Amino acid sequence: MNDSHNDIFSTTIDRTTNPFVIFWPGTKDVAEPHVFYVISDWRNFLSKLALNRQVPMIVAQKFDRARRLYFLSWFDMDIIKAGELAALMALELALRDVYPSVYNRRNKNGRLIHAYLKDGLKHMVENDGLKDEALPTYKKCPGAVISNLYREEGDQTGTLVGTRNSLAHGDPFDALPRSGLLEVVRDLIDYMYRNNPESHE
């Protein structure tokens, strides 16, 4: 395949004339353009999205994998989609660790009842007291977060659950990067481990 748009080796670190642009929640708008001309600024932006709490190493490693993939999207924007999926994998792992009762349920025949991302998020909202006001993302930019995690019934398009399903099952439309996804995932993981000591990364 010779399409230079998809050739990671055709992109240089210097983006003086071709800045890296990503829409991300700001202080005034739910999604505003963030423009980066030098890779160090992009790295500094992502460094601020580290986990704020000490979490199990396996969860932290998966989340950091997502950040590394986001960083590599400097060279090819398509890589950010892999970063989104990696972030959601870290979130699901954290949900399984913190809420084992949701994921270890069995039916009357003793068979494991398969639980999904939606089940873990719903438990966090309904049983662990998650509210928008508890999330730094909401405090920075007051836009609904919880209502965009999942829907009780029906089509999940536009929700975090819908994004996960599209990424995992081959979205034929290859949607644009989800604004703020990595930051929201960071906040949700931090919330689950909120009683753990703060990280000093």
Secondary structure, 3 states (H helix, E strand, C coil): CCCHHHCHHHCCCCCCCCCEEEEECCCCCCCEEEEECCHHHHHHHHHCCCCCECCCHHHHHHHHHHHHHHHHCCCCCCHHHHHHHHHHHHHHHHHHHHCHHHHCCECCCCCECCCCHHHHHHHHHHHCCCCHHHCHHHHHCCCCCHHHCCCCCCCCCCCHHHHHHHHHCCCCCCCCCCCCHHHHHHHHHHHHCCCCCECCC
